[in-house]
Amino acid sequence: MVEFGKLEREIRVDAAPDVVFDVVSRPEHIRMWWPDDASFVPEPGEVGELVWGDRAAVERITVVEVDRPHRFAFHWVAPPDELPGADNSLLVTFELEPSGDGTILRMTESGWRERGWEAAVLEEAFHDHERGWDVFLPRLRSYAPSVVVR
């Protein structure tokens, strides 16, 4: 049986950690590789949203950690009408490590078992997110080298 405790991905990006940090933590860059729109302030405790389609899917996020250029984390996928937090949502963490003239990006999405979902719902959601990250992280890898940090 597969354990659905933590979803992890690691990619190498041909851009410096400062650039990759902006790409994963600033709405104007996030919308270039992940959702269709993003609005939030990248500061701990700030609440914002990620939007797909014409508001067909909207997820609120709560920024948890901003440690430039090493780590960016946020909670998301909370129950409707609840702010995402430690006890009711998933935690996405991007950890960045210099690698030559590029960056190793480690993405972890945790909190799956703690959501209290039925096994079938948990499995379906986990696999849906696996498929999603497998589409969006390569987009990040392609987009980041075009970004110039101001």
C-alpha positions as CSV (number, residue, x, y, z in Angstrom):
1,M,0.0,0.0,0.0
2,V,1.2,3.5,-0.9
3,E,1.6,6.0,2.0
4,F,0.1,9.3,1.2
5,G,2.0,11.3,3.9
6,K,4.2,13.5,1.8
7,L,4.5,14.4,-1.9
8,E,8.0,15.3,-2.9
9,R,9.7,16.4,-6.1
10,E,13.2,17.6,-6.9
11,I,14.3,19.4,-10.1
12,R,17.4,21.3,-11.2
13,V,16.7,24.7,-12.6
14,D,19.2,26.6,-14.8
15,A,18.9,29.9,-12.8
16,A,20.4,31.2,-9.6
17,P,18.7,30.7,-6.3
18,D,17.6,34.4,-6.1
19,V,15.8,34.0,-9.4
20,V,14.2,30.7,-8.5
21,F,13.1,32.2,-5.2
22,D,11.3,35.0,-7.0
23,V,9.7,32.5,-9.4
24,V,8.2,30.4,-6.5
25,S,7.3,33.3,-4.2
26,R,6.1,36.3,-6.2
27,P,2.6,36.3,-7.8
28,E,3.8,37.9,-11.1
29,H,6.1,35.0,-11.6
30,I,4.0,32.2,-10.2
31,R,1.2,33.0,-12.6
32,M,3.6,32.4,-15.5
33,W,4.1,28.7,-14.6
34,W,1.3,27.5,-12.3
35,P,-2.1,29.2,-11.8
36,D,-3.7,31.6,-14.2
37,D,-3.6,34.3,-11.5
38,A,-2.1,34.7,-8.1
39,S,-2.5,37.5,-5.6
40,F,-0.7,37.6,-2.2
41,V,2.1,39.4,-0.4
42,P,5.1,37.1,0.1
43,E,5.3,37.8,3.9
44,P,4.6,35.3,6.7
45,G,1.0,35.4,7.8
46,E,-0.3,37.0,4.6
47,V,-3.4,35.5,3.0
48,G,-4.0,35.5,-0.7
49,E,-5.3,33.3,-3.5
50,L,-4.3,31.2,-6.5
51,V,-6.8,31.1,-9.4
52,W,-7.2,28.7,-12.3
53,G,-9.4,29.4,-15.3
54,D,-12.0,32.2,-15.0
55,R,-12.2,31.6,-11.3
56,A,-13.2,28.0,-12.0
57,A,-10.9,26.9,-9.2
58,V,-9.7,29.3,-6.4
59,E,-7.5,28.2,-3.5
60,R,-6.7,30.5,-0.7
61,I,-3.2,30.4,0.6
62,T,-1.5,31.5,3.9
63,V,2.2,32.3,3.6
64,V,4.1,30.5,6.3
65,E,7.8,31.1,5.7
66,V,9.9,33.5,3.6
67,D,13.6,32.9,3.9
68,R,15.2,34.4,0.7
69,P,16.8,32.7,-1.2
70,H,16.5,29.4,0.6
71,R,12.9,28.6,1.5
72,F,9.3,29.6,0.8
73,A,6.3,27.9,2.3
74,F,2.5,28.3,2.3
75,H,-0.6,26.5,3.5
76,W,-3.4,25.8,1.0
77,V,-6.3,23.4,0.2
78,A,-8.4,24.2,3.4
79,P,-12.1,23.5,3.8
80,P,-14.4,26.0,2.2
81,D,-14.8,29.2,4.2
82,E,-11.7,28.5,6.4
83,L,-8.4,30.2,6.2
84,P,-5.6,27.7,5.4
85,G,-3.5,27.0,8.5
86,A,-1.4,24.3,10.2
87,D,-4.4,22.3,11.4
88,N,-6.7,22.3,8.3
89,S,-4.6,22.4,5.1
90,L,-1.7,21.2,3.1
91,L,1.8,22.7,3.4
92,V,3.8,23.4,0.3
93,T,7.5,24.1,0.9
94,F,10.1,25.0,-1.8
95,E,13.7,24.6,-0.6
96,L,16.4,25.9,-2.8
97,E,20.1,24.9,-2.9
98,P,22.8,26.4,-5.2
99,S,24.1,23.9,-7.7
100,G,26.9,25.2,-9.9
101,D,25.3,28.0,-11.9
102,G,21.8,26.7,-11.2
103,T,19.5,25.7,-8.3
104,I,18.2,22.4,-6.9
105,L,14.6,23.0,-6.0
106,R,12.9,20.5,-3.6
107,M,9.2,20.8,-3.4
108,T,7.4,19.1,-0.5
109,E,3.6,19.0,0.0
110,S,2.7,17.6,3.4
111,G,-0.3,17.3,5.7
112,W,-2.2,14.7,3.7
113,R,-3.0,12.3,6.4
114,E,-3.8,15.1,8.9
115,R,-6.7,16.3,6.6
116,G,-8.8,13.4,7.9
117,W,-10.1,12.5,4.4
118,E,-11.5,9.1,3.7
119,A,-9.0,6.8,2.1
120,A,-10.4,7.0,-1.4
121,V,-10.7,10.8,-1.3
122,L,-7.1,11.0,0.1
123,E,-5.7,8.8,-2.7
124,E,-7.6,10.6,-5.5
125,A,-6.5,14.1,-4.2
126,F,-2.9,12.9,-3.7
127,H,-2.7,11.5,-7.3
128,D,-4.3,14.6,-8.7
129,H,-1.6,16.8,-7.0
130,E,1.1,14.4,-8.2
131,R,-0.1,14.8,-11.8
132,G,-0.4,18.6,-11.3
133,W,3.2,19.1,-9.9
134,D,4.5,16.8,-12.7
135,V,3.0,19.3,-15.2
136,F,3.8,22.6,-13.5
137,L,7.3,22.0,-12.2
138,P,8.7,21.5,-15.7
139,R,7.0,24.8,-16.6
140,L,8.8,26.5,-13.7
141,R,12.1,24.9,-15.0
142,S,11.5,26.4,-18.4
143,Y,10.3,29.8,-17.2
144,A,13.0,30.6,-14.6
145,P,16.0,31.0,-16.9
146,S,14.1,33.9,-18.6
147,V,13.7,35.9,-15.4
148,V,15.9,38.8,-14.5
149,V,16.0,39.7,-10.8
150,R,15.7,43.4,-10.2
